[in-house]
Amino acid sequence: MGRRIKKKDIDEELLDAIFTLEREWKQIRSLIERSIDPMESSILRENLAQAKYLYLLREARHRKISAVRYN
């Protein structure tokens, strides 16, 4: 039998993913803002990163996870 996965471990992984995606999204957005003529693929990547980030935020809210508790 495998080790049982704890809710706390999953919640911490979710928060790590949220922070990582937030940095990625903001970095892409910053590059696009500094570009004179941003490529369409860059804009699509920004939209995808934003959608993933917002989805994970909704999941965290649904699970009632607070980043303050895990710091």
ChimeraX attribute file (.defattr): number of C-alpha atoms within 10 A of each C-alpha:
attribute: neighborCount
match mode: 1-to-1
recipient: residues
	/A:1	3
	/A:2	4
	/A:3	5
	/A:4	6
	/A:5	8
	/A:6	8
	/A:7	9
	/A:8	11
	/A:9	9
	/A:10	11
	/A:11	18
	/A:12	15
	/A:13	11
	/A:14	17
	/A:15	18
	/A:16	13
	/A:17	16
	/A:18	20
	/A:19	15
	/A:20	12
	/A:21	19
	/A:22	16
	/A:23	14
	/A:24	17
	/A:25	20
	/A:26	14
	/A:27	13
	/A:28	17
	/A:29	19
	/A:30	12
	/A:31	13
	/A:32	16
	/A:33	11
	/A:34	9
	/A:35	10
	/A:36	8
	/A:37	8
	/A:38	12
	/A:39	10
	/A:40	9
	/A:41	9
	/A:42	14
	/A:43	14
	/A:44	11
	/A:45	15
	/A:46	21
	/A:47	15
	/A:48	13
	/A:49	20
	/A:50	19
	/A:51	14
	/A:52	17
	/A:53	21
	/A:54	15
	/A:55	13
	/A:56	18
	/A:57	18
	/A:58	12
	/A:59	13
	/A:60	17
	/A:61	11
	/A:62	9
	/A:63	10
	/A:64	9
	/A:65	17
	/A:66	12
	/A:67	13
	/A:68	6
	/A:69	6
	/A:70	10
	/A:71	6
